[in-house]
Amino acid sequence: MLHLGMATGSRTTETSATTVATTATTGTTAPAEGPGTPPPPAPEPCDLVTVPARQGLEAVDILRRGADQEAVGPVLHDGACATLGFLVPPGTAQAWDVPGSACTRTDGRGLRIPAEPPAPGSGWLLPPADDTPVTDPAVLRAALDQAARLIEAADNCR
């Protein structure tokens, strides 16, 4: 389960054992070059979509091998690898309605893309990169839907 500190709010579309929260992590900033040099800008804020690991891993595979080669932003996993967390643009939680997932709202005040995983015991499945800051929520929604259908089909083939 991904616990990232103090929550500013979340929207869950289905009751789940997964509890998600956000933190006021601001990332690491390098020291200034000299007197009067402003520090580098803080990483961009983001919301966090949390899903069960099986569905999340399938969605990552779908996104990475898709015909459109859609960019996948940073993806966190918890220490037990029970859940994955996709970083998405701030404001995503307002309209997030994917069953079996939760989207934690930060309103630009909380979670920022840090260089290191923001929660003890968590890690990066896909670490942050300059060319893919966050995952597009519409693309993630489609991948999670396709992943759920694939998992259901696989489970019914017994």
C-alpha positions in Angstrom: 0.0 0.0 0.0 1.4 3.4 -0.9 1.4 5.9 1.9 2.9 9.1 1.1 2.2 11.3 4.1 -0.7 13.7 4.7 -3.6 13.6 2.3 -5.2 16.6 0.8 -8.1 14.5 -0.6 -8.8 11.5 -2.7 -11.6 10.1 -4.9 -12.1 6.3 -4.9 -14.6 4.8 -7.2 -14.7 1.4 -5.5 -14.1 0.3 -2.0 -10.6 -1.0 -1.7 -8.2 -2.1 1.0 -5.7 0.3 -0.6 -5.3 3.6 1.2 -3.5 6.4 -0.7 -2.3 9.6 0.7 0.1 12.3 -0.5 3.0 14.2 1.0 4.4 17.6 0.8 7.6 16.2 -0.8 9.3 18.8 -2.9 12.2 16.9 -4.2 15.9 17.7 -3.9 17.2 21.0 -5.2 20.8 21.6 -6.0 22.7 24.4 -4.3 22.8 27.7 -6.1 25.7 28.4 -8.3 26.6 31.7 -6.6 25.3 34.7 -4.8 22.0 36.0 -6.3 21.5 32.9 -8.4 18.0 31.6 -8.0 17.6 27.9 -7.1 16.3 25.6 -9.9 12.5 25.3 -10.1 10.8 22.7 -8.0 9.5 19.6 -9.7 6.0 19.9 -11.1 3.1 18.9 -8.8 1.1 15.8 -9.7 -1.8 13.6 -8.6 -1.4 9.9 -7.9 -3.5 7.1 -9.4 -3.2 3.9 -7.4 -4.2 0.4 -8.8 -3.7 -3.2 -7.8 -0.2 -4.4 -9.0 -1.5 -7.0 -11.4 -3.7 -4.5 -13.3 -1.0 -1.8 -13.1 1.8 -4.0 -14.5 -0.5 -5.0 -17.4 -1.3 -1.4 -18.1 2.4 -0.5 -18.1 3.0 -3.3 -20.6 0.1 -2.0 -22.8 1.4 1.5 -22.7 5.0 0.6 -23.4 4.2 -1.7 -26.4 1.2 0.2 -27.8 1.1 1.2 -31.4 0.9 4.9 -30.5 4.0 4.6 -28.2 2.3 6.7 -25.6 4.7 8.0 -22.9 4.5 6.4 -19.5 5.5 8.7 -16.6 6.9 7.7 -13.3 5.4 4.6 -11.7 5.8 3.8 -8.0 5.4 0.4 -6.3 4.9 -0.3 -2.7 7.3 -2.5 -0.7 5.0 -5.5 -0.9 4.4 -4.9 -4.6 0.6 -5.0 -3.9 -0.1 -1.6 -5.6 1.3 0.6 -8.3 1.0 4.4 -8.4 1.0 6.3 -11.6 1.9 10.0 -11.5 -0.6 12.1 -13.4 -1.2 15.8 -13.9 -2.7 17.8 -11.0 -6.5 18.0 -11.2 -6.9 14.4 -12.5 -8.7 13.3 -9.3 -11.7 15.6 -10.0 -12.9 13.5 -12.9 -11.3 10.1 -12.1 -13.9 7.3 -12.2 -12.1 4.1 -13.0 -13.4 1.2 -10.9 -10.9 -0.5 -8.7 -8.5 2.5 -8.6 -8.1 5.6 -6.6 -6.8 9.0 -7.5 -5.3 11.2 -4.8 -5.7 14.9 -5.3 -2.9 17.2 -4.4 -4.2 20.5 -5.9 -0.6 21.4 -6.7 0.2 21.6 -3.0 1.5 18.2 -2.3 3.2 15.4 -4.2 5.9 16.5 -6.5 8.1 14.3 -8.6 11.1 13.5 -6.4 14.3 11.9 -7.5 13.9 9.2 -4.9 10.7 7.3 -4.0 8.8 9.5 -1.6 7.6 6.8 0.8 9.8 4.5 2.9 9.6 0.9 1.5 8.5 2.1 -1.9 10.5 2.1 -5.1 10.3 3.2 -8.7 9.0 0.7 -11.2 9.6 3.4 -13.8 11.7 6.3 -12.5 11.1 9.9 -13.3 12.6 11.1 -16.7 12.8 14.6 -18.2 11.0 13.5 -21.4 8.0 11.9 -19.7 7.1 13.9 -16.6 3.7 12.3 -15.9 1.3 9.9 -17.6 -1.7 11.3 -19.6 -4.8 10.4 -17.6 -6.9 9.6 -20.7 -4.2 7.2 -22.0 -3.9 5.6 -18.5 -7.7 5.2 -18.3 -7.7 3.3 -21.6 -4.8 1.1 -20.7 -6.3 0.3 -17.3 -9.6 -0.6 -19.0 -7.8 -2.9 -21.5 -5.8 -4.4 -18.7 -8.9 -5.2 -16.7 -10.5 -6.9 -19.7 -7.3 -9.0 -20.4 -7.1 -10.1 -16.7 -10.8 -11.0 -16.7 -10.4 -13.0 -19.9 -7.3 -14.8 -18.5 -9.1 -15.6 -15.3 -12.1 -17.1 -17.2 -10.0 -19.4 -19.3 -9.6 -22.0 -16.6 
